[in-house]
């Protein structure tokens, strides 16, 4: 009889309790450099939405899944290494100027670092 390996246990993290001051400082430091901010058209830059169109801005809440169709990006590997690899079952994503920790599968927002570019 062949046994299948059981999946790695998923760590339970309380909503809003993951990111700490050193991680916030490291992320702000990375995104404060002009070369890491990315290009934003002048019209969107003035709106202060982190370069997202108005309908996409701040479409997330801690403790709720990301809406379907919302646009997010992978966090650069150098930032992931600075923040620490996320626990099993979670990943970091970037939306506008925010970094979110979301649950893989449900896309529930567990914690967030907001307004890193401003």
Biopython code that builds the backbone (N, CA, C, O; Angstrom):
import numpy as np
from Bio.PDB.StructureBuilder import StructureBuilder

atoms = [
    (1, "UNK", "N", (0.846, -1.183, 0.000)),
    (1, "UNK", "CA", (0.000, 0.000, 0.000)),
    (1, "UNK", "C", (0.890, 1.245, 0.000)),
    (1, "UNK", "O", (1.838, 1.338, 0.779)),
    (2, "UNK", "N", (0.584, 2.176, -0.859)),
    (2, "UNK", "CA", (1.392, 3.379, -0.978)),
    (2, "UNK", "C", (0.761, 4.502, -0.153)),
    (2, "UNK", "O", (-0.447, 4.732, -0.212)),
    (3, "UNK", "N", (1.596, 5.189, 0.612)),
    (3, "UNK", "CA", (1.104, 6.292, 1.437)),
    (3, "UNK", "C", (1.427, 7.612, 0.756)),
    (3, "UNK", "O", (2.511, 7.805, 0.205)),
    (4, "UNK", "N", (0.467, 8.500, 0.809)),
    (4, "UNK", "CA", (0.693, 9.833, 0.259)),
    (4, "UNK", "C", (1.144, 10.751, 1.387)),
    (4, "UNK", "O", (0.668, 10.654, 2.518)),
    (5, "UNK", "N", (2.054, 11.628, 1.061)),
    (5, "UNK", "CA", (2.514, 12.587, 2.065)),
    (5, "UNK", "C", (1.387, 13.560, 2.371)),
    (5, "UNK", "O", (0.702, 14.039, 1.468)),
    (6, "UNK", "N", (1.206, 13.843, 3.637)),
    (6, "UNK", "CA", (0.161, 14.810, 3.995)),
    (6, "UNK", "C", (0.675, 16.214, 3.730)),
    (6, "UNK", "O", (1.870, 16.479, 3.860)),
    (7, "UNK", "N", (-0.223, 17.111, 3.360)),
    (7, "UNK", "CA", (0.216, 18.478, 3.079)),
    (7, "UNK", "C", (0.776, 19.148, 4.332)),
    (7, "UNK", "O", (0.420, 18.801, 5.458)),
    (8, "UNK", "N", (1.652, 20.106, 4.102)),
    (8, "UNK", "CA", (2.236, 20.831, 5.229)),
    (8, "UNK", "C", (1.130, 21.552, 5.988)),
    (8, "UNK", "O", (0.204, 22.082, 5.374)),
    (9, "UNK", "N", (1.212, 21.578, 7.303)),
    (9, "UNK", "CA", (0.173, 22.262, 8.066)),
    (9, "UNK", "C", (0.190, 23.762, 7.771)),
    (9, "UNK", "O", (1.248, 24.362, 7.582)),
    (10, "UNK", "N", (-0.977, 24.338, 7.737)),
    (10, "UNK", "CA", (-1.087, 25.768, 7.509)),
    (10, "UNK", "C", (-1.080, 26.464, 8.865)),
    (10, "UNK", "O", (-1.838, 26.106, 9.767)),
    (11, "UNK", "N", (-0.232, 27.441, 8.991)),
    (11, "UNK", "CA", (-0.126, 28.199, 10.227)),
    (11, "UNK", "C", (-1.340, 29.113, 10.350)),
    (11, "UNK", "O", (-1.729, 29.757, 9.376)),
    (12, "UNK", "N", (-1.929, 29.175, 11.509)),
    (12, "UNK", "CA", (-3.049, 30.084, 11.733)),
    (12, "UNK", "C", (-2.512, 31.422, 12.232)),
    (12, "UNK", "O", (-1.780, 31.477, 13.220)),
    (13, "UNK", "N", (-2.880, 32.489, 11.546)),
    (13, "UNK", "CA", (-2.418, 33.831, 11.907)),
    (13, "UNK", "C", (-3.637, 34.692, 12.178)),
    (13, "UNK", "O", (-4.574, 34.715, 11.381)),
    (14, "UNK", "N", (-3.632, 35.393, 13.286)),
    (14, "UNK", "CA", (-4.742, 36.285, 13.602)),
    (14, "UNK", "C", (-4.762, 37.456, 12.626)),
    (14, "UNK", "O", (-3.713, 37.973, 12.242)),
    (15, "UNK", "N", (-5.949, 37.864, 12.233)),
    (15, "UNK", "CA", (-6.113, 38.979, 11.303)),
    (15, "UNK", "C", (-5.439, 40.224, 11.877)),
    (15, "UNK", "O", (-5.671, 40.605, 13.024)),
    (16, "UNK", "N", (-4.597, 40.847, 11.049)),
    (16, "UNK", "CA", (-3.924, 42.086, 11.443)),
    (16, "UNK", "C", (-2.781, 41.929, 12.417)),
    (16, "UNK", "O", (-2.317, 42.918, 12.984)),
    (17, "UNK", "N", (-2.306, 40.694, 12.628)),
    (17, "UNK", "CA", (-1.275, 40.458, 13.640)),
    (17, "UNK", "C", (0.027, 39.895, 13.082)),
    (17, "UNK", "O", (0.839, 39.371, 13.844)),
    (18, "UNK", "N", (0.244, 39.989, 11.779)),
    (18, "UNK", "CA", (1.434, 39.370, 11.208)),
    (18, "UNK", "C", (2.601, 40.342, 11.062)),
    (18, "UNK", "O", (3.686, 40.088, 11.584)),
    (19, "UNK", "N", (2.388, 41.449, 10.358)),
    (19, "UNK", "CA", (3.480, 42.377, 10.086)),
    (19, "UNK", "C", (3.879, 43.131, 11.353)),
    (19, "UNK", "O", (3.031, 43.591, 12.119)),
    (20, "UNK", "N", (5.198, 43.244, 11.552)),
    (20, "UNK", "CA", (5.751, 43.934, 12.711)),
    (20, "UNK", "C", (6.572, 45.140, 12.250)),
    (20, "UNK", "O", (6.817, 45.302, 11.055)),
    (21, "UNK", "N", (6.989, 45.966, 13.172)),
    (21, "UNK", "CA", (7.719, 47.203, 12.859)),
    (21, "UNK", "C", (8.952, 46.978, 11.981)),
    (21, "UNK", "O", (9.145, 47.746, 11.039)),
    (22, "UNK", "N", (9.800, 45.972, 12.230)),
    (22, "UNK", "CA", (10.972, 45.788, 11.363)),
    (22, "UNK", "C", (10.583, 45.480, 9.907)),
    (22, "UNK", "O", (11.255, 45.937, 8.981)),
    (23, "UNK", "N", (9.514, 44.717, 9.702)),
    (23, "UNK", "CA", (9.064, 44.416, 8.347)),
    (23, "UNK", "C", (8.525, 45.679, 7.664)),
    (23, "UNK", "O", (8.776, 45.907, 6.480)),
    (24, "UNK", "N", (7.792, 46.485, 8.413)),
    (24, "UNK", "CA", (7.253, 47.738, 7.868)),
    (24, "UNK", "C", (8.401, 48.659, 7.455)),
    (24, "UNK", "O", (8.361, 49.257, 6.380)),
    (25, "UNK", "N", (9.411, 48.773, 8.294)),
    (25, "UNK", "CA", (10.556, 49.641, 7.998)),
    (25, "UNK", "C", (11.295, 49.145, 6.753)),
    (25, "UNK", "O", (11.689, 49.950, 5.909)),
    (26, "UNK", "N", (11.488, 47.833, 6.632)),
    (26, "UNK", "CA", (12.194, 47.269, 5.476)),
    (26, "UNK", "C", (11.414, 47.519, 4.189)),
    (26, "UNK", "O", (12.006, 47.875, 3.169)),
    (27, "UNK", "N", (10.096, 47.340, 4.222)),
    (27, "UNK", "CA", (9.277, 47.559, 3.028)),
    (27, "UNK", "C", (9.264, 49.033, 2.646)),
    (27, "UNK", "O", (9.398, 49.364, 1.468)),
    (28, "UNK", "N", (9.106, 49.922, 3.618)),
    (28, "UNK", "CA", (9.113, 51.360, 3.323)),
    (28, "UNK", "C", (10.461, 51.784, 2.749)),
    (28, "UNK", "O", (10.520, 52.601, 1.830)),
    (29, "UNK", "N", (11.540, 51.229, 3.290)),
    (29, "UNK", "CA", (12.877, 51.539, 2.797)),
    (29, "UNK", "C", (13.015, 51.129, 1.326)),
    (29, "UNK", "O", (13.536, 51.897, 0.516)),
    (30, "UNK", "N", (12.557, 49.938, 0.984)),
    (30, "UNK", "CA", (12.645, 49.457, -0.396)),
    (30, "UNK", "C", (11.841, 50.355, -1.338)),
    (30, "UNK", "O", (12.357, 50.787, -2.368)),
    (31, "UNK", "N", (10.585, 50.637, -0.995)),
    (31, "UNK", "CA", (9.723, 51.405, -1.886)),
    (31, "UNK", "C", (9.978, 52.910, -1.835)),
    (31, "UNK", "O", (9.392, 53.656, -2.619)),
    (32, "UNK", "N", (10.838, 53.368, -0.933)),
    (32, "UNK", "CA", (11.177, 54.794, -0.906)),
    (32, "UNK", "C", (12.190, 55.145, -1.996)),
    (32, "UNK", "O", (12.322, 56.310, -2.369)),
    (33, "UNK", "N", (12.905, 54.137, -2.507)),
    (33, "UNK", "CA", (13.880, 54.379, -3.570)),
    (33, "UNK", "C", (13.152, 54.617, -4.890)),
    (33, "UNK", "O", (12.274, 53.837, -5.260)),
    (34, "UNK", "N", (13.507, 55.689, -5.606)),
    (34, "UNK", "CA", (12.805, 56.009, -6.857)),
    (34, "UNK", "C", (12.758, 54.854, -7.857)),
    (34, "UNK", "O", (11.752, 54.676, -8.544)),
    (35, "UNK", "N", (13.827, 54.073, -7.946)),
    (35, "UNK", "CA", (13.850, 52.976, -8.917)),
    (35, "UNK", "C", (12.896, 51.835, -8.561)),
    (35, "UNK", "O", (12.624, 50.978, -9.403)),
    (36, "UNK", "N", (12.389, 51.810, -7.337)),
    (36, "UNK", "CA", (11.486, 50.745, -6.911)),
    (36, "UNK", "C", (10.019, 51.171, -6.881)),
    (36, "UNK", "O", (9.143, 50.363, -6.572)),
    (37, "UNK", "N", (9.756, 52.407, -7.193)),
    (37, "UNK", "CA", (8.374, 52.905, -7.148)),
    (37, "UNK", "C", (7.580, 52.533, -8.387)),
    (37, "UNK", "O", (6.355, 52.424, -8.328)),
    (38, "UNK", "N", (8.261, 52.337, -9.508)),
    (38, "UNK", "CA", (7.563, 52.032, -10.749)),
    (38, "UNK", "C", (7.062, 53.307, -11.401)),
    (38, "UNK", "O", (7.036, 54.372, -10.783)),
    (39, "UNK", "N", (6.667, 53.182, -12.657)),
    (39, "UNK", "CA", (6.175, 54.338, -13.396)),
    (39, "UNK", "C", (4.678, 54.485, -13.165)),
    (39, "UNK", "O", (3.930, 53.508, -13.178)),
    (40, "UNK", "N", (4.263, 55.718, -12.955)),
    (40, "UNK", "CA", (2.852, 56.022, -12.786)),
    (40, "UNK", "C", (2.534, 57.242, -13.643)),
    (40, "UNK", "O", (3.190, 58.276, -13.509)),
    (41, "UNK", "N", (1.541, 57.138, -14.518)),
    (41, "UNK", "CA", (1.190, 58.306, -15.318)),
    (41, "UNK", "C", (0.845, 59.503, -14.426)),
    (41, "UNK", "O", (0.242, 59.326, -13.367)),
    (42, "UNK", "N", (1.222, 60.723, -14.844)),
    (42, "UNK", "CA", (1.004, 61.909, -14.005)),
    (42, "UNK", "C", (-0.426, 62.067, -13.500)),
    (42, "UNK", "O", (-0.633, 62.470, -12.356)),
    (43, "UNK", "N", (-1.415, 61.756, -14.337)),
    (43, "UNK", "CA", (-2.815, 61.907, -13.909)),
    (43, "UNK", "C", (-3.172, 61.001, -12.746)),
    (43, "UNK", "O", (-3.870, 61.420, -11.823)),
    (44, "UNK", "N", (-2.698, 59.755, -12.782)),
    (44, "UNK", "CA", (-2.969, 58.830, -11.677)),
    (44, "UNK", "C", (-2.113, 59.157, -10.463)),
    (44, "UNK", "O", (-2.552, 58.976, -9.327)),
    (45, "UNK", "N", (-0.898, 59.637, -10.692)),
    (45, "UNK", "CA", (-0.015, 59.983, -9.572)),
    (45, "UNK", "C", (-0.656, 61.049, -8.696)),
    (45, "UNK", "O", (-0.531, 61.003, -7.472)),
    (46, "UNK", "N", (-1.343, 62.012, -9.313)),
    (46, "UNK", "CA", (-1.983, 63.093, -8.545)),
    (46, "UNK", "C", (-3.130, 62.590, -7.683)),
    (46, "UNK", "O", (-3.453, 63.207, -6.668)),
    (47, "UNK", "N", (-3.748, 61.483, -8.065)),
    (47, "UNK", "CA", (-4.910, 60.976, -7.330)),
    (47, "UNK", "C", (-4.544, 60.327, -6.001)),
    (47, "UNK", "O", (-5.404, 60.177, -5.133)),
    (48, "UNK", "N", (-3.274, 59.939, -5.826)),
    (48, "UNK", "CA", (-2.858, 59.328, -4.562)),
    (48, "UNK", "C", (-3.420, 57.945, -4.336)),
    (48, "UNK", "O", (-3.614, 57.541, -3.190)),
    (49, "UNK", "N", (-3.690, 57.196, -5.416)),
    (49, "UNK", "CA", (-4.245, 55.849, -5.276)),
    (49, "UNK", "C", (-3.203, 54.769, -5.512)),
    (49, "UNK", "O", (-3.545, 53.610, -5.745)),
    (50, "UNK", "N", (-1.923, 55.150, -5.451)),
    (50, "UNK", "CA", (-0.876, 54.167, -5.676)),
    (50, "UNK", "C", (-0.826, 53.715, -7.115)),
    (50, "UNK", "O", (-0.387, 52.599, -7.397)),
    (51, "UNK", "N", (-1.268, 54.560, -8.037)),
    (51, "UNK", "CA", (-1.226, 54.316, -9.470)),
    (51, "UNK", "C", (-2.312, 53.358, -9.949)),
    (51, "UNK", "O", (-2.229, 52.856, -11.070)),
    (52, "UNK", "N", (-3.307, 53.098, -9.146)),
    (52, "UNK", "CA", (-4.430, 52.287, -9.603)),
    (52, "UNK", "C", (-5.544, 53.201, -10.082)),
    (52, "UNK", "O", (-5.745, 54.281, -9.529)),
    (53, "UNK", "N", (-6.273, 52.772, -11.114)),
    (53, "UNK", "CA", (-7.440, 53.550, -11.517)),
    (53, "UNK", "C", (-8.412, 53.663, -10.339)),
    (53, "UNK", "O", (-8.443, 52.774, -9.488)),
    (54, "UNK", "N", (-9.209, 54.739, -10.271)),
    (54, "UNK", "CA", (-10.090, 54.960, -9.119)),
    (54, "UNK", "C", (-10.965, 53.767, -8.748)),
    (54, "UNK", "O", (-11.187, 53.518, -7.563)),
    (55, "UNK", "N", (-11.466, 53.025, -9.731)),
    (55, "UNK", "CA", (-12.317, 51.872, -9.434)),
    (55, "UNK", "C", (-11.566, 50.711, -8.799)),
    (55, "UNK", "O", (-12.185, 49.836, -8.193)),
    (56, "UNK", "N", (-10.245, 50.688, -8.927)),
    (56, "UNK", "CA", (-9.428, 49.605, -8.364)),
    (56, "UNK", "C", (-8.861, 49.960, -7.000)),
    (56, "UNK", "O", (-8.417, 49.077, -6.267)),
    (57, "UNK", "N", (-8.868, 51.237, -6.651)),
    (57, "UNK", "CA", (-8.204, 51.686, -5.427)),
    (57, "UNK", "C", (-8.867, 51.106, -4.183)),
    (57, "UNK", "O", (-10.092, 51.087, -4.062)),
    (58, "UNK", "N", (-8.053, 50.648, -3.286)),
    (58, "UNK", "CA", (-8.445, 50.146, -1.963)),
    (58, "UNK", "C", (-9.662, 49.234, -2.002)),
    (58, "UNK", "O", (-10.670, 49.493, -1.346)),
    (59, "UNK", "N", (-9.553, 48.168, -2.777)),
    (59, "UNK", "CA", (-10.645, 47.207, -2.861)),
    (59, "UNK", "C", (-10.389, 45.993, -1.975)),
    (59, "UNK", "O", (-10.728, 44.872, -2.353)),
    (60, "UNK", "N", (-9.803, 46.200, -0.817)),
    (60, "UNK", "CA", (-9.544, 45.069, 0.058)),
    (60, "UNK", "C", (-9.793, 45.490, 1.507)),
    (60, "UNK", "O", (-9.739, 46.672, 1.847)),
    (61, "UNK", "N", (-10.061, 44.509, 2.332)),
    (61, "UNK", "CA", (-10.220, 44.724, 3.774)),
    (61, "UNK", "C", (-9.637, 43.523, 4.493)),
    (61, "UNK", "O", (-9.790, 42.383, 4.055)),
    (62, "UNK", "N", (-8.970, 43.792, 5.596)),
    (62, "UNK", "CA", (-8.439, 42.690, 6.402)),
    (62, "UNK", "C", (-9.594, 41.800, 6.844)),
    (62, "UNK", "O", (-10.654, 42.279, 7.247)),
    (63, "UNK", "N", (-9.362, 40.493, 6.759)),
    (63, "UNK", "CA", (-10.364, 39.525, 7.177)),
    (63, "UNK", "C", (-11.359, 39.156, 6.094)),
    (63, "UNK", "O", (-12.245, 38.335, 6.331)),
    (64, "UNK", "N", (-11.232, 39.747, 4.900)),
    (64, "UNK", "CA", (-12.125, 39.437, 3.788)),
    (64, "UNK", "C", (-11.306, 39.013, 2.573)),
    (64, "UNK", "O", (-10.170, 39.456, 2.407)),
    (65, "UNK", "N", (-11.876, 38.154, 1.718)),
    (65, "UNK", "CA", (-11.147, 37.765, 0.509)),
    (65, "UNK", "C", (-11.058, 38.929, -0.476)),
    (65, "UNK", "O", (-11.905, 39.823, -0.488)),
    (66, "UNK", "N", (-10.014, 38.896, -1.300)),
    (66, "UNK", "CA", (-9.896, 39.897, -2.358)),
    (66, "UNK", "C", (-11.049, 39.698, -3.341)),
    (66, "UNK", "O", (-11.427, 38.562, -3.628)),
    (67, "UNK", "N", (-11.606, 40.786, -3.857)),
    (67, "UNK", "CA", (-12.674, 40.648, -4.852)),
    (67, "UNK", "C", (-12.161, 39.972, -6.118)),
    (67, "UNK", "O", (-10.989, 40.114, -6.466)),
    (68, "UNK", "N", (-13.024, 39.243, -6.803)),
    (68, "UNK", "CA", (-12.660, 38.616, -8.075)),
    (68, "UNK", "C", (-12.272, 39.694, -9.072)),
    (68, "UNK", "O", (-12.896, 40.753, -9.137)),
    (69, "UNK", "N", (-11.243, 39.413, -9.841)),
    (69, "UNK", "CA", (-10.835, 40.328, -10.891)),
    (69, "UNK", "C", (-9.969, 41.486, -10.433)),
    (69, "UNK", "O", (-9.524, 42.282, -11.261)),
    (70, "UNK", "N", (-9.719, 41.601, -9.140)),
    (70, "UNK", "CA", (-8.875, 42.689, -8.660)),
    (70, "UNK", "C", (-7.436, 42.426, -9.109)),
    (70, "UNK", "O", (-6.991, 41.280, -9.161)),
    (71, "UNK", "N", (-6.724, 43.490, -9.429)),
    (71, "UNK", "CA", (-5.360, 43.351, -9.941)),
    (71, "UNK", "C", (-4.358, 43.443, -8.800)),
    (71, "UNK", "O", (-4.379, 44.387, -8.012)),
    (72, "UNK", "N", (-3.479, 42.447, -8.724)),
    (72, "UNK", "CA", (-2.381, 42.512, -7.762)),
    (72, "UNK", "C", (-1.137, 41.940, -8.414)),
    (72, "UNK", "O", (-1.206, 41.271, -9.445)),
    (73, "UNK", "N", (0.002, 42.215, -7.795)),
    (73, "UNK", "CA", (1.294, 41.841, -8.353)),
    (73, "UNK", "C", (2.102, 41.059, -7.336)),
    (73, "UNK", "O", (1.894, 41.181, -6.128)),
    (74, "UNK", "N", (3.030, 40.253, -7.841)),
    (74, "UNK", "CA", (3.954, 39.560, -6.953)),
    (74, "UNK", "C", (4.869, 40.581, -6.280)),
    (74, "UNK", "O", (5.213, 41.604, -6.872)),
    (75, "UNK", "N", (5.250, 40.300, -5.064)),
    (75, "UNK", "CA", (6.216, 41.127, -4.345)),
    (75, "UNK", "C", (7.610, 40.682, -4.803)),
    (75, "UNK", "O", (7.878, 39.482, -4.860)),
    (76, "UNK", "N", (8.504, 41.629, -5.132)),
    (76, "UNK", "CA", (9.850, 41.233, -5.584)),
    (76, "UNK", "C", (10.541, 40.309, -4.576)),
    (76, "UNK", "O", (10.397, 40.462, -3.363)),
    (77, "UNK", "N", (11.287, 39.359, -5.110)),
    (77, "UNK", "CA", (11.982, 38.372, -4.252)),
    (77, "UNK", "C", (12.844, 39.032, -3.195)),
    (77, "UNK", "O", (12.891, 38.568, -2.056)),
    (78, "UNK", "N", (13.534, 40.118, -3.559)),
    (78, "UNK", "CA", (14.395, 40.790, -2.576)),
    (78, "UNK", "C", (13.573, 41.320, -1.393)),
    (78, "UNK", "O", (14.055, 41.344, -0.260)),
    (79, "UNK", "N", (12.340, 41.740, -1.660)),
    (79, "UNK", "CA", (11.473, 42.223, -0.569)),
    (79, "UNK", "C", (10.981, 41.044, 0.260)),
    (79, "UNK", "O", (10.943, 41.116, 1.489)),
    (80, "UNK", "N", (10.604, 39.954, -0.413)),
    (80, "UNK", "CA", (10.153, 38.754, 0.309)),
    (80, "UNK", "C", (11.242, 38.285, 1.270)),
    (80, "UNK", "O", (10.953, 37.939, 2.415)),
    (81, "UNK", "N", (12.487, 38.273, 0.812)),
    (81, "UNK", "CA", (13.588, 37.830, 1.672)),
    (81, "UNK", "C", (13.790, 38.787, 2.849)),
    (81, "UNK", "O", (14.135, 38.355, 3.949)),
    (82, "UNK", "N", (13.578, 40.073, 2.619)),
    (82, "UNK", "CA", (13.701, 41.055, 3.699)),
    (82, "UNK", "C", (12.575, 40.896, 4.716)),
    (82, "UNK", "O", (12.799, 41.018, 5.920)),
    (83, "UNK", "N", (11.363, 40.625, 4.229)),
    (83, "UNK", "CA", (10.204, 40.473, 5.119)),
    (83, "UNK", "C", (10.219, 39.127, 5.834)),
    (83, "UNK", "O", (9.649, 38.975, 6.914)),
    (84, "UNK", "N", (10.875, 38.166, 5.219)),
    (84, "UNK", "CA", (10.827, 36.793, 5.721)),
    (84, "UNK", "C", (9.840, 36.018, 4.868)),
    (84, "UNK", "O", (8.751, 36.510, 4.572)),
    (85, "UNK", "N", (10.209, 34.823, 4.475)),
    (85, "UNK", "CA", (9.330, 34.009, 3.645)),
    (85, "UNK", "C", (8.004, 33.826, 4.388)),
    (85, "UNK", "O", (8.003, 33.514, 5.579)),
    (86, "UNK", "N", (6.876, 34.018, 3.696)),
    (86, "UNK", "CA", (5.585, 33.889, 4.393)),
    (86, "UNK", "C", (5.362, 32.452, 4.879)),
    (86, "UNK", "O", (5.915, 31.504, 4.322)),
    (87, "UNK", "N", (4.551, 32.309, 5.915)),
    (87, "UNK", "CA", (4.263, 30.964, 6.427)),
    (87, "UNK", "C", (3.584, 30.103, 5.362)),
    (87, "UNK", "O", (2.984, 30.619, 4.418)),
    (88, "UNK", "N", (3.687, 28.804, 5.526)),
    (88, "UNK", "CA", (3.034, 27.866, 4.622)),
    (88, "UNK", "C", (1.548, 28.190, 4.512)),
    (88, "UNK", "O", (0.870, 28.392, 5.519)),
    (89, "UNK", "N", (1.052, 28.237, 3.280)),
    (89, "UNK", "CA", (-0.370, 28.511, 3.065)),
    (89, "UNK", "C", (-0.685, 29.979, 2.834)),
    (89, "UNK", "O", (-1.850, 30.345, 2.671)),
    (90, "UNK", "N", (0.352, 30.834, 2.817)),
    (90, "UNK", "CA", (0.158, 32.279, 2.646)),
    (90, "UNK", "C", (1.151, 32.817, 1.620)),
    (90, "UNK", "O", (2.173, 32.190, 1.340)),
    (91, "UNK", "N", (0.836, 33.992, 1.062)),
    (91, "UNK", "CA", (1.780, 34.662, 0.168)),
    (91, "UNK", "C", (1.603, 36.164, 0.285)),
    (91, "UNK", "O", (0.564, 36.658, 0.723)),
    (92, "UNK", "N", (2.652, 36.880, -0.120)),
    (92, "UNK", "CA", (2.607, 38.341, -0.179)),
    (92, "UNK", "C", (2.191, 38.760, -1.575)),
    (92, "UNK", "O", (2.609, 38.151, -2.560)),
    (93, "UNK", "N", (1.370, 39.796, -1.667)),
    (93, "UNK", "CA", (1.043, 40.417, -2.946)),
    (93, "UNK", "C", (1.090, 41.924, -2.761)),
    (93, "UNK", "O", (0.961, 42.438, -1.650)),
    (94, "UNK", "N", (1.279, 42.619, -3.878)),
    (94, "UNK", "CA", (1.274, 44.079, -3.835)),
    (94, "UNK", "C", (0.078, 44.589, -4.611)),
    (94, "UNK", "O", (-0.161, 44.188, -5.750)),
    (95, "UNK", "N", (-0.665, 45.476, -3.980)),
    (95, "UNK", "CA", (-1.758, 46.189, -4.627)),
    (95, "UNK", "C", (-1.494, 47.664, -4.425)),
    (95, "UNK", "O", (-1.463, 48.155, -3.297)),
    (96, "UNK", "N", (-1.302, 48.372, -5.538)),
    (96, "UNK", "CA", (-0.968, 49.799, -5.467)),
    (96, "UNK", "C", (0.271, 49.942, -4.589)),
    (96, "UNK", "O", (1.299, 49.329, -4.876)),
    (97, "UNK", "N", (0.192, 50.736, -3.529)),
    (97, "UNK", "CA", (1.350, 50.926, -2.662)),
    (97, "UNK", "C", (1.216, 50.147, -1.355)),
    (97, "UNK", "O", (1.820, 50.514, -0.347)),
    (98, "UNK", "N", (0.427, 49.074, -1.372)),
    (98, "UNK", "CA", (0.217, 48.238, -0.187)),
    (98, "UNK", "C", (0.788, 46.847, -0.430)),
    (98, "UNK", "O", (0.733, 46.335, -1.548)),
    (99, "UNK", "N", (1.333, 46.240, 0.616)),
    (99, "UNK", "CA", (1.708, 44.828, 0.570)),
    (99, "UNK", "C", (0.739, 44.091, 1.480)),
    (99, "UNK", "O", (0.545, 44.459, 2.639)),
    (100, "UNK", "N", (0.137, 43.044, 0.932)),
    (100, "UNK", "CA", (-0.843, 42.251, 1.669)),
    (100, "UNK", "C", (-0.294, 40.849, 1.902)),
    (100, "UNK", "O", (0.428, 40.309, 1.064)),
    (101, "UNK", "N", (-0.637, 40.272, 3.031)),
    (101, "UNK", "CA", (-0.420, 38.851, 3.285)),
    (101, "UNK", "C", (-1.781, 38.216, 3.077)),
    (101, "UNK", "O", (-2.734, 38.525, 3.792)),
    (102, "UNK", "N", (-1.872, 37.310, 2.079)),
    (102, "UNK", "CA", (-3.157, 36.666, 1.812)),
    (102, "UNK", "C", (-3.029, 35.157, 1.951)),
    (102, "UNK", "O", (-1.949, 34.588, 1.791)),
    (103, "UNK", "N", (-4.150, 34.526, 2.253)),
    (103, "UNK", "CA", (-4.205, 33.070, 2.334)),
    (103, "UNK", "C", (-4.304, 32.511, 0.916)),
    (103, "UNK", "O", (-5.125, 32.966, 0.121)),
    (104, "UNK", "N", (-3.473, 31.532, 0.606)),
    (104, "UNK", "CA", (-3.517, 30.885, -0.707)),
    (104, "UNK", "C", (-4.805, 30.061, -0.774)),
    (104, "UNK", "O", (-5.142, 29.340, 0.165)),
    (105, "UNK", "N", (-5.498, 30.174, -1.865)),
    (105, "UNK", "CA", (-6.742, 29.419, -2.045)),
    (105, "UNK", "C", (-7.970, 30.285, -1.831)),
    (105, "UNK", "O", (-8.851, 30.336, -2.689)),
    (106, "UNK", "N", (-8.038, 30.964, -0.699)),
    (106, "UNK", "CA", (-9.210, 31.808, -0.418)),
    (106, "UNK", "C", (-8.965, 33.271, -0.752)),
    (106, "UNK", "O", (-9.916, 34.037, -0.908)),
    (107, "UNK", "N", (-7.697, 33.671, -0.865)),
    (107, "UNK", "CA", (-7.298, 35.073, -1.080)),
    (107, "UNK", "C", (-7.780, 35.997, 0.035)),
    (107, "UNK", "O", (-7.956, 37.196, -0.180)),
    (108, "UNK", "N", (-7.995, 35.435, 1.228)),
    (108, "UNK", "CA", (-8.392, 36.272, 2.362)),
    (108, "UNK", "C", (-7.200, 37.130, 2.790)),
    (108, "UNK", "O", (-6.080, 36.637, 2.925)),
    (109, "UNK", "N", (-7.460, 38.410, 3.000)),
    (109, "UNK", "CA", (-6.420, 39.327, 3.451)),
    (109, "UNK", "C", (-6.226, 39.133, 4.949)),
    (109, "UNK", "O", (-7.139, 39.355, 5.744)),
    (110, "UNK", "N", (-5.026, 38.718, 5.316)),
    (110, "UNK", "CA", (-4.704, 38.448, 6.708)),
    (110, "UNK", "C", (-4.116, 39.690, 7.373)),
    (110, "UNK", "O", (-4.476, 40.024, 8.502)),
    (111, "UNK", "N", (-3.216, 40.370, 6.676)),
    (111, "UNK", "CA", (-2.596, 41.579, 7.221)),
    (111, "UNK", "C", (-2.121, 42.431, 6.052)),
    (111, "UNK", "O", (-2.056, 41.960, 4.916)),
    (112, "UNK", "N", (-1.788, 43.695, 6.338)),
    (112, "UNK", "CA", (-1.390, 44.605, 5.281)),
    (112, "UNK", "C", (-0.433, 45.660, 5.806)),
    (112, "UNK", "O", (-0.491, 46.062, 6.968)),
    (113, "UNK", "N", (0.449, 46.094, 4.918)),
    (113, "UNK", "CA", (1.296, 47.268, 5.138)),
    (113, "UNK", "C", (0.821, 48.274, 4.089)),
    (113, "UNK", "O", (0.922, 48.020, 2.889)),
    (114, "UNK", "N", (0.312, 49.396, 4.539)),
    (114, "UNK", "CA", (-0.329, 50.342, 3.639)),
    (114, "UNK", "C", (0.524, 51.558, 3.323)),
    (114, "UNK", "O", (1.377, 51.967, 4.110)),
    (115, "UNK", "N", (0.270, 52.129, 2.139)),
    (115, "UNK", "CA", (0.873, 53.394, 1.700)),
    (115, "UNK", "C", (2.391, 53.387, 1.793)),
    (115, "UNK", "O", (2.980, 54.306, 2.363)),
    (116, "UNK", "N", (3.020, 52.380, 1.248)),
    (116, "UNK", "CA", (4.485, 52.256, 1.322)),
    (116, "UNK", "C", (5.220, 53.242, 0.424)),
    (116, "UNK", "O", (6.384, 53.552, 0.678)),
    (117, "UNK", "N", (4.570, 53.735, -0.612)),
    (117, "UNK", "CA", (5.236, 54.644, -1.549)),
    (117, "UNK", "C", (5.096, 56.092, -1.126)),
    (117, "UNK", "O", (5.944, 56.917, -1.468)),
    (118, "UNK", "N", (4.068, 56.414, -0.405)),
    (118, "UNK", "CA", (3.827, 57.820, -0.030)),
    (118, "UNK", "C", (4.697, 58.261, 1.118)),
    (118, "UNK", "O", (4.614, 59.411, 1.549)),
]
sb = StructureBuilder()
sb.init_structure("model")
sb.init_model(0)
sb.init_chain("A")
sb.init_seg("    ")
for serial, (resi, resn, name, xyz) in enumerate(atoms, 1):
    if name == "N":
        sb.init_residue(resn, " ", resi, " ")
    sb.init_atom(name, np.array(xyz, "f"), 0.0, 1.0, " ", f" {name:<3s}", serial, name[0])
structure = sb.get_structure()
